[in-house]
């Protein structure tokens, strides 16, 4: 092999090493800049993102309110309507029934109670993964 080919091969190797080193250095700088921006944390939760953009005084908890029936209520017929309020268009689960809140966050569902104490579980969630849960007890006492 003549000296020209050897020098050309060495030049190609040196250029390739230089390019790889440059790419690695840029990647390291980008990674360092990304860690600085996030303080080494993972992607913020929707609540944390809300805090970052609005400040703590404007952040609201995901709300779920059961309007009717009230906790501990005693009724004399098995059919009741559970109604409540949450975030607009949230998914709502009442025991094994799935429904969707309206544009104002309102929801209602007809339920049939068993005689005695009934525990009713209500869960609501939104598209960002925030959720709230409530449980109430309602007693059905059949008239004699």
C-alpha positions as CSV (number, residue, x, y, z in Angstrom):
1,X,0.0,0.0,0.0
2,X,1.5,3.3,-0.9
3,X,1.8,6.2,1.5
4,X,-0.9,8.4,-0.2
5,X,-3.6,5.7,0.4
6,X,-2.5,5.4,4.0
7,X,-2.6,9.1,4.6
8,X,-6.0,9.4,2.9
9,X,-7.4,6.6,5.1
10,X,-6.0,8.2,8.2
11,X,-7.6,11.5,7.2
12,X,-11.0,9.9,6.7
13,X,-10.7,8.2,10.1
14,X,-9.7,11.5,11.8
15,X,-12.6,13.4,10.2
16,X,-15.1,10.6,11.2
17,X,-13.8,10.7,14.8
18,X,-14.1,14.5,14.8
19,X,-17.7,14.4,13.5
20,X,-18.7,11.8,16.1
21,X,-17.1,13.8,18.9
22,X,-18.9,17.0,17.7
23,X,-22.3,15.2,17.5
24,X,-21.8,13.7,21.0
25,X,-20.9,17.2,22.3
26,X,-24.0,18.8,20.8
27,X,-26.2,16.0,22.2
28,X,-24.6,16.4,25.7
29,X,-25.2,20.2,25.5
30,X,-28.9,19.7,24.5
31,X,-29.4,17.2,27.3
32,X,-27.8,19.6,29.8
33,X,-30.0,22.4,28.6
34,X,-33.1,20.2,28.8
35,X,-32.3,19.2,32.4
36,X,-31.8,22.9,33.3
37,X,-35.2,23.7,31.9
38,X,-37.0,21.0,33.9
39,X,-34.7,20.9,37.0
40,X,-34.1,17.2,36.2
41,X,-37.8,16.4,36.7
42,X,-40.0,14.4,34.4
43,X,-42.9,15.9,32.4
44,X,-45.1,18.0,34.7
45,X,-48.6,16.8,35.7
46,X,-51.6,18.7,34.4
47,X,-52.0,20.3,37.9
48,X,-48.3,21.3,37.9
49,X,-48.6,22.7,34.4
50,X,-51.6,24.7,35.5
51,X,-49.6,26.0,38.5
52,X,-46.8,27.1,36.2
53,X,-49.0,29.1,33.9
54,X,-51.6,30.5,36.3
55,X,-50.0,30.7,39.7
56,X,-51.2,28.9,42.8
57,X,-54.0,31.4,43.5
58,X,-55.8,30.4,40.3
59,X,-55.5,26.6,40.5
60,X,-58.7,24.8,41.2
61,X,-59.1,21.2,42.4
62,X,-61.1,18.9,40.3
63,X,-64.5,19.1,41.8
64,X,-67.3,16.6,42.2
65,X,-70.4,17.5,44.1
66,X,-73.4,15.2,44.8
67,X,-76.4,17.5,45.0
68,X,-79.1,14.9,45.6
69,X,-79.7,12.7,47.5
70,X,-77.8,13.9,50.6
71,X,-75.5,11.8,52.7
72,X,-77.5,9.7,55.2
73,X,-80.9,10.4,53.6
74,X,-83.7,8.0,54.3
75,X,-86.2,7.4,51.5
76,X,-89.5,5.5,51.4
77,X,-89.3,4.4,47.7
78,X,-86.6,2.4,45.9
79,X,-86.3,4.7,42.9
80,X,-84.2,7.8,43.3
81,X,-82.4,10.2,41.0
82,X,-78.8,11.0,41.9
83,X,-77.7,14.4,40.6
84,X,-74.5,16.3,40.9
85,X,-72.0,18.7,39.4
86,X,-68.4,18.4,38.2
87,X,-66.3,19.6,35.3
88,X,-68.0,20.2,32.0
89,X,-68.1,17.1,29.8
90,X,-66.3,14.9,32.4
91,X,-66.8,11.2,32.4
92,X,-68.9,10.2,35.4
93,X,-69.3,6.7,36.9
94,X,-72.1,6.0,39.4
95,X,-71.6,2.5,40.7
96,X,-71.7,0.5,37.5
97,X,-73.3,3.1,35.3
98,X,-71.2,5.4,33.0
99,X,-72.4,8.8,31.9
100,X,-71.1,12.2,30.8
101,X,-71.5,15.5,32.4
102,X,-73.2,18.2,30.3
103,X,-71.6,21.5,29.2
104,X,-72.2,23.0,32.6
105,X,-70.9,19.9,34.5
106,X,-74.3,18.7,35.5
107,X,-75.2,15.0,35.6
108,X,-78.0,12.8,36.8
109,X,-78.9,9.1,36.8
110,X,-81.8,7.1,38.0
111,X,-81.0,4.4,40.5
112,X,-82.9,1.6,42.2
113,X,-82.0,1.1,45.9
114,X,-82.1,-2.2,47.8
115,X,-84.0,-2.2,51.1
116,X,-81.7,-1.0,53.9
117,X,-78.5,1.0,53.6
118,X,-77.1,1.6,50.1
119,X,-73.6,2.9,49.5
120,X,-73.3,4.8,46.2
121,X,-69.9,5.5,44.7
122,X,-69.5,8.3,42.3
123,X,-66.3,9.0,40.3
124,X,-65.6,11.7,37.7
125,X,-62.5,12.3,35.5
126,X,-61.5,14.6,32.7
127,X,-59.3,14.1,29.6
128,X,-56.1,15.2,31.5
129,X,-56.4,12.4,34.0
130,X,-57.6,14.5,36.9
131,X,-60.4,12.8,39.0
132,X,-62.5,13.0,42.1
133,X,-64.4,10.4,44.0
134,X,-67.3,10.6,46.5
135,X,-69.3,8.0,48.3
136,X,-72.7,8.5,50.0
137,X,-75.0,6.3,52.0
138,X,-78.8,6.4,51.4
139,X,-81.2,4.2,53.2
140,X,-84.4,2.8,51.7
141,X,-87.1,2.0,54.2
142,X,-90.1,0.4,52.6
143,X,-93.5,1.7,53.9
144,X,-95.4,-0.7,56.1
